[in-house]
Amino acid sequence: MSKPMQLQDILYTQGFGTRRVCAGLIQQGFVAVAHETIAQAATEFVADGLQFTVQGVDWPYHEKAYVMLHKPMGTECSHKASTWPSIYTLLPPPLRQRPQKGPVQGVQAVGRLDQDTTGLLLLTDDGNFIHRMSSPRHHVPKVYDVTTKHPLDDAQVQKLLAGVVLDDDPKPVRAAACEAVAGHHLRLTLTDGKYHQVKRMLAAVGNRVEGLHRSQIGALALPTDLLPGQWRWLSAADLAALQDKTLQP
Ligand code: URA
């Protein structure tokens, strides 16, 4: 059990602003714990498991933030998006402002999806987690549902499984699993994450990606009730599912 902390420090760690701003929120009566308004910024609570509300909005304390976002079409994974809105604008300010040791504050995307790719995206302020999930050595499977321009045939599927050479590396990249589920619909599992990898692999077998959706990472599937643009905290079961490297859902 962690040591008790002052409420203003708890709010600060959760991204509600500087300690002074957090103290102000409390003193103005905007913060409640267990339905009781707390007016003293220095009141102490055990942070682990604490549920509080700020201006009526529930906020469960998380030492580290792990969330999933259903990335919608037409959004960029960069902070300073140039052409399309940034995915970070879909998150509440505390997730974007959680204090970090480095120059960039808040949660960061674990890898990137293209502007026209939809689906499951993870974000966290845990640098080790980002490293573990993104490192090619860890082989975390990612499942993509691909809509293709041209009809798929067995030769294309076999080439994707056997390995294709992309323009920036002589070493072939292969799909860990690949199944044509309909004439123009492929389910492809990759364990590495090169730039535009799915699009370039499909181009290498003479086809073209018309639609791309990431439906699963590890054994964690995008929940059907998480609509495009919505986010949610990862549960302990979700985090365990991400460690599961078996390829079947
Ligand atoms: N491969 C791509 O080509 N684009 C993505 O967004 C993800 C994987």
Residues whose N, C-alpha, C, O or C-beta is under 5 A from the ligand:
A	BS01	URA	R112 L113 D114 T117 H196 Q197 V198 K199 R200
